[in-house]
Amino acid sequence: MTNQEYLEDTANALVARGKGILAVDESTATCTKRFAELGIVSTVDSRRDYREMLFTTPGIEDYITGAIMYDETIRQNGADGRPLVDVLTAAGVLPGIKVDIGTKPLANAPAETITEGLDGLRDRLNEYRELGARFTKWRAVFTIDHDMPSRYGIETNAHALARYAVLVQEAGLVPIVEPEVLLDGGHDIHWCQEVTEAVLRSVFEQLVAQHCLLEGMVLKPNMVTPGSEYGHQATPSEIAELTLKTLRRCVPAAVPGIAFLSGGQSGEEACENLNAMTSITQLPWQLTFSFGRALQYPAIEIWGGHSTNVPGAQAAFLHRAEMSSAASLGSYSRAREREVRVSG
Ligand code: 13P
């Protein structure tokens, strides 16, 4: 099998029909913050126990194709001594790794950010592949405000995303390309649509210019929504219509799949919005989820750092994974959410 065929196989496996990707790649700082909100002490072991709890959920493979880890996690062993990578692989879940090292203020535009991590990336990728990773993630972040994001902020981040993507493919790994336009702010949905379109146009210009194999990548975008401080909520059909319009304008049909981030939406909201998109037929790509918070809550709250709560937390995680899978198939509804919860 050529590297190109291998990449296409991996990308297609990540967006297999009815399944999606678990994002559990919070940096230690972010994980510590989420734990602190719930009164959970953050240590190397408690972070390991939490991730292991998710990975060992019976039935995870029915809904989840891949799990994105953080550098600490990909090096850890579970309670039985097996590397967590092997725990995932044995469950039929592809191991993935976040390879960016976070955001820094952008020079000459300090209110905007640039994602860092390109220096030494080629060597890190080889190490991650040796550790068992099959795919990677890099997140660029864009904030909507008066004159932001600027063209400069969009283009520098798009350039870095494409540099990342082609280095990853060279290493035989599939890049998840994540340009996230944040939900924060008082903007309306049309403003979000314009910004998301400008960002995606620039990202694909750079991916093509840098010879990215489009068939061997997965796009992880935000949904087009009003800002979290905007006065009116949009309906799932408005969100679906504007998100798909934007994606149709910008994302080549050669890309096998689009896996949305949840970006602070609740699990139910994210599922409703995804469902509204997958209910529309004749899309050129597989649409699915790569949720972080929308899959992990309420499981993380139920777990609370106590091993006795593992079965309840795993049931809650599996429930959100099942609902997200239903949303990727266009068969999700709030009624189904309640039915399953009552009977389960
Ligand atoms: P959320 O779904 O919580 O936005 O997390 C997805 C992710 O990977 C952010 O980088």
Residues whose N, C-alpha, C, O or C-beta is under 5 A from the ligand:
A	BS01	13P	A23 R139 L261 S262 G263 G264 S290 F291 G292 R293 A294
